[in-house]
């Protein structure tokens, strides 16, 4: 039984390591913003903010994307 729990924990940890990184979301957001796809940029910036809610540059970029999208 202990081996099953260990295996499940190993699978969970390895899958979370393979997930998107903050840097990848920021790069995708910046590219979307440069292409004037403000909705996608907003979504990517918001995903990046999940890693660090206090990143003021990301907060600004997210707000700017929302403003541009709403225009």
Kinemage of the C-alpha trace (Angstrom):
@kinemage 1
@onewidth
@group {chain A} dominant
@subgroup {mainchain}
@vectorlist {calphas} color= white
{ca unk a 1} P 0.000 0.000 0.000
{ca unk a 2} L 2.855 2.353 0.841
{ca unk a 3} L 4.347 1.783 -2.626
{ca unk a 4} L 1.099 2.884 -4.265
{ca unk a 5} L 1.062 6.161 -2.327
{ca unk a 6} L 4.704 6.756 -3.183
{ca unk a 7} L 3.991 6.120 -6.862
{ca unk a 8} L 1.007 8.492 -6.853
{ca unk a 9} L 3.047 11.230 -5.203
{ca unk a 10} L 5.839 10.736 -7.727
{ca unk a 11} L 3.405 11.001 -10.643
{ca unk a 12} L 1.816 14.135 -9.189
{ca unk a 13} L 5.155 15.866 -8.606
{ca unk a 14} L 6.518 14.983 -12.028
{ca unk a 15} L 3.396 16.266 -13.780
{ca unk a 16} L 3.564 19.590 -11.945
{ca unk a 17} L 7.217 20.011 -12.952
{ca unk a 18} L 6.264 19.609 -16.601
{ca unk a 19} L 3.658 22.383 -16.382
{ca unk a 20} L 4.036 25.857 -17.803
{ca unk a 21} L 6.433 28.192 -16.092
{ca unk a 22} L 5.930 31.830 -15.220
{ca unk a 23} L 8.511 32.777 -17.826
{ca unk a 24} L 6.680 30.838 -20.558
{ca unk a 25} L 3.399 32.604 -19.775
{ca unk a 26} L 5.094 36.012 -19.814
{ca unk a 27} L 6.775 35.299 -23.145
{ca unk a 28} L 3.473 34.165 -24.662
{ca unk a 29} L 1.713 37.231 -23.236
{ca unk a 30} L 4.342 39.620 -24.578
{ca unk a 31} L 4.134 38.037 -28.016
{ca unk a 32} L 0.324 38.211 -28.021
{ca unk a 33} L 0.464 41.867 -26.922
{ca unk a 34} L 2.958 42.713 -29.673
{ca unk a 35} L 0.568 41.092 -32.176
{ca unk a 36} L -2.273 43.213 -30.767
{ca unk a 37} L -4.066 40.138 -29.454
{ca unk a 38} L -4.928 41.831 -26.177
{ca unk a 39} L -7.406 39.200 -24.995
{ca unk a 40} L -4.804 36.418 -25.210
{ca unk a 41} L -2.191 38.672 -23.609
{ca unk a 42} L -4.539 39.378 -20.719
{ca unk a 43} L -5.165 35.665 -20.187
{ca unk a 44} L -1.445 34.834 -20.273
{ca unk a 45} L -0.540 37.681 -17.904
{ca unk a 46} L -3.239 36.521 -15.509
{ca unk a 47} L -1.799 32.991 -15.614
{ca unk a 48} L 1.670 34.386 -14.867
{ca unk a 49} L 0.215 36.336 -11.947
{ca unk a 50} L -0.875 33.034 -10.383
{ca unk a 51} L 2.815 32.420 -9.675
{ca unk a 52} L 3.336 35.801 -7.982
{ca unk a 53} L 0.388 38.080 -7.194
{ca unk a 54} L 2.714 40.897 -6.055
{ca unk a 55} L 4.643 41.330 -9.314
{ca unk a 56} L 3.823 44.965 -10.085
{ca unk a 57} L 5.097 44.801 -13.668
{ca unk a 58} L 2.763 41.889 -14.429
{ca unk a 59} L -0.123 43.680 -12.743
{ca unk a 60} L 0.539 46.716 -14.952
{ca unk a 61} L 0.836 44.619 -18.125
{ca unk a 62} L -2.356 42.752 -17.283
{ca unk a 63} L -4.222 46.009 -16.681
{ca unk a 64} L -2.849 47.532 -19.876
{ca unk a 65} L -3.935 44.474 -21.857
{ca unk a 66} L -7.421 44.734 -20.360
{ca unk a 67} L -7.558 48.442 -21.229
{ca unk a 68} L -6.456 47.810 -24.808
{ca unk a 69} L -8.884 44.923 -25.203
{ca unk a 70} L -11.767 47.053 -23.956
{ca unk a 71} L -10.956 49.921 -26.358
